[in-house]
Amino acid sequence: MGTIRAEKSSDLAAREALLTKAFGAKRFRKTSERLRSGRLTAEGLAFSATDAKGRLIGTVRLWDIIAGSAGPALLLGPLAVDCKMQGQGIGAALMSHALS
C-alpha cells in the first residue's frame, strides 16, 4: 500500500468506479446510500488509499448524523478496497485512520 490521505475532488471518478465495482449498481438502493444522498461528508473525515503510483485503491467516508435521542453520531461508509488489493489490510488501515 502507498498512502492514506484526505480525499481530493480529483478522486471522484476513481472513487465512484471503485464503489460501483465493489458494491454493484444496486448500491444506490441501499438505505445507507439514501441517508447520504445530497449531503457532504463530515469535515475532515473522507480518506483515500493510493498505491505507490498514486492510483486510488481504497476509500472510506464518515457522515454527521443525528441518531435519534442518542444525538450526534457518525455514519460509516462506504468503505471499499479494490478487489485486487483486498486481504492486505488496506480496509483496516483506512478504518483505523478514520477513527484516529
N, C-alpha and C positions, 0 to 999 in steps of 0.2 A: 504494500500500500504506500502511496505517496504522502498525501497531506489531507488533513481535515481543516477546512477553513469556512469562514462565513460565506453563505450563499451569495452569488452575484447575479445581477439581472441577465448577464450573458449565459448563465446556466439554464435558463428557462427551457429552451428547446431540448437540450440533452436530458434535463430532469423529467420533462413530460414524456419523452420517448422511453426513458428508463422505467417510469411508473406504469406506462401502458404495457411495456413488456413484462414487468413484474406482476401486475395485477389484472391485466386484460382490459378491454374496453368497458366491461361491466363495472369497473371501479367507480364510475360516476353515479352508479345507482346505490352505492353504499350510504348508510345513514351518516357515517363519519364524514364522507365527502360532502354531503349536503350541509352538514354543520359548518364546514369550512368555506363553502361556496360564497364568493363575494367578499371575503374577509382577508385581512392581512395577517401574516404570522405574528406571533409575539415578538416584540422588538428584541433583536439580537439572538433569536432562537431558531434560526434556519441555517443548516450547515450542509456542506457538500464535501464528499470524499473524492479525491482525484488520484489517479495513478501517477507514476513517475513522469509521464509525458503530458500531464495536465488534463487528461480526459476524465470526465465525470464517471465515477464507478459506484457512488452511493449518495443517498440523500436522507435527511431527517429534518422535520419541521415540528414546531410546537406552537400551539394557538391558545390565546387567552379566552377562557370561557367562564361562565357563571354556572357552578354546579349546584343549582337549587339552593336549599337552605345552608349548604356547606360553604357557599360563597365562591370567591375567585379560585380558579384552578387552571391547569394547563392540559390541553388535549394533545396527545402524541399522535403524530402521523402526518403524512405517511413516512414510514421508514422502509427504505428499499436499497438493495445492493444488486449490482449487475450479476446476472446468473452465472457468468463465467468466473466471478470473483467470490462467490459465496463459500462459506466454510473457512474463511481466512481471518475471521474476527473483525471484519470491517463494520458490520452492523453493531456489534458490541462496542467497538471503538466510537462509532457515531453516537450511540446511546449514552455512553459514559461522558463524552464531550458535551453533549446537550445537557446532561444533568449537572455537570460541574459549572 
